[in-house]
Amino acid sequence: MARAIGKYSVAIEGHRTSVSLEPEFWHALKVIAAARGVTLGALVTEVDRMRAGNLSSALRVFVLKEIVK
């Protein structure tokens, strides 16, 4: 069962912002970043550049797309 949504702080192009995500999605982002050899901030910045809507939603969709590859 998923735990409560948490607030996580990350820098996007030098600006601090926070996203609201379930801990499982945050952990998955860390794993994906490590597998790619990039920082978590760099990965979130990449998703931020591609998104059309809410950053938290874009991060969830990104994780799901990575899982089904």
Backbone torsions as a table, in degrees:
resi	resn	phi	psi	omega
1	MET	NA	136.2	-178.7
2	ALA	-68.7	142.3	175.4
3	ARG	-83.5	174.5	-178.6
4	ALA	-60.7	151.6	176.9
5	ILE	-66.3	137.0	178.9
6	GLY	-114.2	161.3	175.2
7	LYS	-99.7	127.4	-179.1
8	TYR	-123.5	135.7	-178.6
9	SER	-98.7	137.5	-179.8
10	VAL	-149.6	151.4	177.5
11	ALA	-96.6	129.9	175.8
12	ILE	-119.6	111.2	-178.6
13	GLU	51.0	45.4	175.5
14	GLY	84.8	-4.2	-179.7
15	HIS	-109.6	127.5	178.4
16	ARG	-75.9	135.9	174.7
17	THR	-143.3	165.9	176.9
18	SER	-123.8	149.1	177.1
19	VAL	-124.7	149.8	177.0
20	SER	-104.7	115.1	-178.3
21	LEU	-142.4	155.7	169.8
22	GLU	-68.5	146.0	-179.0
23	PRO	-56.1	-32.2	-179.9
24	GLU	-64.8	-38.8	177.6
25	PHE	-69.5	-40.0	178.7
26	TRP	-61.8	-43.9	178.2
27	HIS	-62.0	-43.8	179.7
28	ALA	-60.9	-39.7	177.5
29	LEU	-62.2	-40.5	177.3
30	LYS	-62.3	-42.3	179.8
31	VAL	-64.7	-44.6	179.6
32	ILE	-63.2	-44.4	179.2
33	ALA	-60.4	-45.3	179.7
34	ALA	-62.7	-41.4	179.7
35	ALA	-64.2	-32.3	179.1
36	ARG	-86.1	-10.1	-178.8
37	GLY	73.0	31.4	179.0
38	VAL	-124.7	164.3	176.1
39	THR	-75.4	160.4	175.9
40	LEU	-61.1	-39.9	178.1
41	GLY	-60.9	-40.2	178.7
42	ALA	-65.6	-39.9	179.3
43	LEU	-65.5	-45.1	179.4
44	VAL	-64.3	-37.7	176.9
45	THR	-62.0	-41.1	177.7
46	GLU	-60.4	-46.7	178.9
47	VAL	-64.4	-40.8	179.8
48	ASP	-59.3	-40.1	-179.6
49	ARG	-66.8	-28.7	-176.3
50	MET	-92.2	-13.7	-170.3
51	ARG	-77.5	155.9	175.8
52	ALA	-111.6	-22.1	-176.0
53	GLY	-126.0	-140.6	-177.4
54	ASN	-62.7	134.0	-177.7
55	LEU	-63.9	-43.6	180.0
56	SER	-59.5	-44.1	178.1
57	SER	-64.7	-41.7	179.5
58	ALA	-61.9	-38.1	178.8
59	LEU	-66.9	-40.2	177.6
60	ARG	-63.0	-45.9	179.4
61	VAL	-62.9	-41.1	178.1
62	PHE	-58.1	-47.8	179.6
63	VAL	-59.7	-46.1	-179.5
64	LEU	-61.8	-41.7	177.9
65	LYS	-63.4	-38.7	178.4
66	GLU	-65.0	-37.6	-178.4
67	ILE	-67.2	-37.2	-175.6
68	VAL	-88.9	2.0	178.1
69	LYS	-63.3	NA	NA
